[in-house]
Amino acid sequence: MVLPTHSEDEKFSAGTRIEAGARLDATHIDVFTYNAQDLWTTPKHEFLNHALSAGLNWQLRDSLTLRANVSSAFRAPQVSELYSNGLHHGAAAIEIGDPTLRAEQAVKATADLDVYAFRGKVHANLTVHTARIDHYILLEPDGFQLTIRGAFPVFRYVATNASIHGADATVQWQATPHWAWRIRASLVRGFDREKATWLYQMPADRVENSLIYKTGNVGSWRDFDIALTSTAVLHQWRVPSGLDFMEPPRAYHLLGVSASMARPLGNGKELRFGLEGYNLLNTAYRDYLDRFRYYANASGIDLSIWVRYSFGKT
């Protein structure tokens, strides 16, 4: 729903918009499985969830926009979260579900500030968010289990009451018509309200710097751009004590590059080529959110080439 901002509505200045919405979801799950006593069972699950949302978009001036949103959300547990009970070959881990899990219930608030300054040469965006989630479902470590294939780490789906807060910021400076510098930063804080400790598996703080070059036509090619990116990921020390199999990995820094250009083919058709490079310095590192960090380093130098064809008008 969008409320009009005509002059007859004195509560809102021009450029102010309010939106609201509601949603109702019904989920029915039929399960056919064997229980712990090796008996055939057919449990059923019913989840009836609703979500509400209200948002404000306030155009204070041409160069300054404020957006805010408050919403509730619900998520029914997936079948894997309810009934997993064995070795996950792709992750080399045993996962165990919990058929008593309830639907997640969340209340979230976000605020977003968008600013253009110095005649549009500087663009800044700041987003802050906070959420309170009841029955938050996560996959936690739970020791080791010996099988005929060897010993594997065990992960168990559990639920807790959590609070998650964070912020994302981006600043881009268009130094010249062709050159720009962009910096991005993000942080997330998760807290387990039941255990009064940090929440497991929250991403580490990170900062990304990019030097960007763009130009128009180069011969029969157009929209040529290339970016050199530096990404710094800090050490994640905000973790629950004694829960994980090993300490979080140390901080790391990666260097990447990306480039693309397009060739118009007429009638709106276009052929675009791109190159992406990741971890150009072949840095040995491990990421906290990567479950393979228990066994090996993350991938080294990674180069890829992509091609995209646009069919244009039909």
Helices and strands as residue ranges (DSSP letters): E 16-30, E 33-34, E 40-41, E 44-61, E 64-75, H 79-83, E 85-88, E 93-96, E 104-117, E 122-147, E 150-173, E 179-192, E 197-198, E 206-215, E 222-233, E 252-266, E 269-278, G 291-294, E 302-310
